Amino acid sequence: MLRQIRQYLSSSRPLERFLALVVGFSVLYALTAQRGVGWGDSAEFQSWVLDRSDWICGPHFSNAHPLYVAFCRLVASTPFQVTLVSSFFGALSVGGFFLCTRCLGFSVIFGLSHMLWWNSCLAEVQTMNLAFTAFETLLLLKFLADGRWRWFAALVLLNGVHLEVHNFALLAAPLYAAVFFSRARGWQLALSVPLAALWGLGACGWLWAFATRGAADVLVGDYGAKVAGFLPSNLVLTSFNFALAAMSFFAPVAVAWWSRREGKMPADRASGWVWALLAVNFLFFVRYFVPDQATFLLPTLFFACLLASRIELQPNRLAALIALQVLLPLMAWQTLACLPMPDWKVRHEGRNDAAYFALPWKVGIAR
């Protein structure tokens, strides 16, 4: 059976592989997703979706994620169905990663990454944010490859719509502008006006909130000090988040180490822009010292894996990395289970905190 699946995937066309990845990871994430009402932000998202209240008037707009909540309201009527929206967009992100790389093996590694799997098993906005990032990157790579402005126009529109999901879209926008001005020549510079209008059309709800509610409410809300800060206020909490993040980054770091030793790191024009996107997202993530800091690493992880996927892996190394994506969380769980959890982590009754943070799957987690 496994041989037949492998033969099919090796002979199938890119669109078929894309669909196989989306369906396969949708099933995996759905089977391992948490049932019922979640904890913390997940429970809050489920409440906003299911109680049909005007949630935008309550929280700061930066926390409202209107397109995410609107989409969930369209398809979900139970807490578990809200969680399945995260599962779907997590799987769609894996498919988008494959379209960017055409590397099936590393797409599987990316899909099994700890924090992507983790976010795909809870009601979270981060996977929808990641899906937009993946398809924006696909459009960017297509534009860099053939220079057709239709790809860039679609990229600009998608980035505007992305703002209705998450302010992470703002991190890439200046780099997209830099790409435009590095490629536009002569009359093409006049395209900046319709492109700006296209971006505004996609971000019209965000721009309206910016004009009516003010920059602080839309950009940072209650987290202005966190966004502007450079030093953690709680070293233990930050260390905990970085330890969680390390499990997700093991695969790309291992590949980078192998390529460094063997001198196999390829380079082209597109990779320079990917490096820039990685740097911008990494600098934001690594100094955004909030309690759930690790959950904000997905765009950084995406670009790190995108660069790592350019290295051709031997089958034994590929298999080892896939296996380690499952084994590392199990090892972390056994370690955390033997240690006392800090007071600021033990605050949800009925939850096994060691399993909750260490294991990417959330089904059945309890005391």
Stockholm file with secondary structure:
# STOCKHOLM 1.0

chainA/1-367         MLRQIRQYLSSSRPLERFLALVVGFSVLYALTAQRGVGWGDSAEFQSWVLDRSDWICGPHFSNAHPLYVAFCRLVASTPFQVTLVSSFFGALSVGGFFLCTRCLGFSVIFGLSHMLWWNSCLAEVQTMNLAFTAFETLLLLKFLADGRWRWFAALVLLNGVHLEVHNFALLAAPLYAAVFFSRARGWQLALSVPLAALWGLGACGWLWAFATRGAADVLVGDYGAKVAGFLPSNLVLTSFNFALAAMSFFAPVAVAWWSRREGKMPADRASGWVWALLAVNFLFFVRYFVPDQATFLLPTLFFACLLASRIELQPNRLAALIALQVLLPLMAWQTLACLPMPDWKVRHEGRNDAAYFALPWKVGIAR
#=GR chainA/1-367 SS CHHHHHHHHHHSCHHHHHHHHHHHHHHHHHHHSCCSCCSTHHHHHHHHHHSCCCGGGSSCHHHHCHHHHHHHHHHCSSHHHHHHHHHHHHHHHHHHHHHHHCCHHHHHHHHTCHHHHHHHTSSCSHHHHHHHHHHHHHHHHHHHHHCCHHHHHHHHHHHHHHTTTCTTHHHHHHHHHHHHHHHCCGGGGGGHHHHHHHHHHHTHHHHHHHHHHCHHHHHTGGGHHHHHCCSCSCHHHHHHHHHHHHHHHHHHHHHHHHHHHHTCCCCCHHHHHHHHHHHHHHHHHHTCCCTTGGGGGHHHHHHHHHHHTTSCCCHHHHHHHHHHHHHHHHHHHHHHHTSCCCTTTCCSTTCCHHHHHHCSCCTTCCC
#=GC SS_cons         CHHHHHHHHHHSCHHHHHHHHHHHHHHHHHHHSCCSCCSTHHHHHHHHHHSCCCGGGSSCHHHHCHHHHHHHHHHCSSHHHHHHHHHHHHHHHHHHHHHHHCCHHHHHHHHTCHHHHHHHTSSCSHHHHHHHHHHHHHHHHHHHHHCCHHHHHHHHHHHHHHTTTCTTHHHHHHHHHHHHHHHCCGGGGGGHHHHHHHHHHHTHHHHHHHHHHCHHHHHTGGGHHHHHCCSCSCHHHHHHHHHHHHHHHHHHHHHHHHHHHHTCCCCCHHHHHHHHHHHHHHHHHHTCCCTTGGGGGHHHHHHHHHHHTTSCCCHHHHHHHHHHHHHHHHHHHHHHHTSCCCTTTCCSTTCCHHHHHHCSCCTTCCC
//
